[in-house]
Amino acid sequence: MISQLIFGDTFRILKEQPRWYYVIRDYDGYEGWIDWKTATLIDEEKYNLYFRASESAPLLRQPYNLVTVTENGFPGQIHLSWGSRIFGLDDMGVWFKMEHLRFEISPTAYIQPVNINSMSRKACTKYLLQQARLLLNVPYLWGGLSAFGLDCSGFIQTLFRFVGIVLPRDASKQCELGEEVAYENRDECDLAFFGLDGKVTHVGLVSDKGGILHVSGQLHIDELRKEGIYSARRDEITHRLVKIKRLF
């Protein structure tokens, strides 16, 4: 698995084989194969509607959100992940429909993406860290983007959805954005990138002057030093610092 689609993502099919679709995810341009049974195909008009609404669509805010799904008159329950998008809420904000399915959801389960330009940096960093800490101890999963499993760059990409910042899928591309800051000038919610010989292979979120929130084994906080990430449990530097970037 190289990446994931999470609930509410739109994508386009580039080619097909029996039982498989080769798709491109609209959010980041990532391409890959998916099992045809995991996709819901819609006409172009509805696709354009969802695509246009994606930027402002409400996001599920809790790690695991219990949702009642009714199909052909029969209700059942599923868990949808943090960071999933929902579309077409009714006036009361308690249900929405997508194709032949009706979803019932608690109004406390979702939140509108924040306009980063309407907040102070201090308020925005506090908000992002609150969201990030909800995912503490979520296990590492290569290609993971959700509360069911995350990789380092997937965590960062999904987290920044909540403040309307669209990031590339991979850490090596994320590090090309923003303004570089010196280690001594780092601040909460800066992105710290790690690797060897200048090649970026890992990313984490600066949680305070001394900490780094990152996914390695699971989402947790380690100590950030000028050399890189220090793991007290292993008593060693596990990742070498390449650069620190500020996005807002």
Secondary structure, 3 states (H helix, E strand, C coil): CCCCCCCCCCEEEEEEECCEEEEEECCCCCEEEEEHHHCCCCCHHHHHHHHHHHHHCCEECCCEEEEEEEECCEEEEEEEECCCECCCCCCCCCEEEECCEEEECCHHHEECCCCHHHCCHHHHHHHHHHHHHCCCCCEECCCCEECCEECHHHHHHHHHHCCCCCCCCCHHHHCCCCEEECHHHCCCCCEEEEEECCEEEEEEEEEECCEEEEECCEEEEEEECCCEEEECCCCEEEEEEEEEEECC
